[in-house]
Amino acid sequence: MRWRPTCIGYQRADVSGAALLWDQSQIRKLATRLGYDFADMVVYDPKFGRPPLARLRAQATRLDAEAVIVPSPEHFAGGEIPGTLVQQLDVITVTPEETYARRGMPPLRDLPPARADGA
């Protein structure tokens, strides 16, 4: 059993461009600050023609990751966080720093009204 949750990083080489290493360092810094055990960096390069999220999903499953950290939403198609990915992992963006949680807090049940006599 791990004492810290695991996360992985994800970035597109074509989006990061010359800032590839800078983006990776920002992902690692955010992972450390948020208390994650950083396990792997998945770099997608569209020139290889594979589905963009296939390796990310496989690595997340293999490493039992709780979250994926990306430099920005632009690293996903259309600049939007994929809902199907959020069903599997928490997605955290560096800029802007946002968390897209895979599960929210369950609704709280209504509590009975307080009694006037204090009992």
C-alpha positions, 0 to 999 in steps of 0.5 A: 500500500502506498502512503501517497497517491500516484500521478502521471504527467501528460503532454503533447510534444507538438503543443509544448514545442521548445518548452517541452522540458519546461512543461515537464518540470512544471508538472513535476513541481505541481505533483510534489506540491500537491503531495503526489508520488510522480510515477511517469511522464507520457509524451504524445507525438502525433507524427506516430499516428497512435490514438492520443490518449491510448498510452496515457490510459494504459499507463494510468491503469498499469501504475494505478494512478489517481491523477494525471497532470497536464500543462494546460487544456490545450494538450487535449483535442479541442483544448477541452478536458475529455470527460471519459478521461475524468471518469478514470482519473482526476485531471489537473492542469498547471495553467490555469491550476484547476482540478477536474475531479472524477468523483464528487462528494456525495450529497449530504442527507438532510438533518432533522431540525434542531429541537427548541428544548436543546435535547 
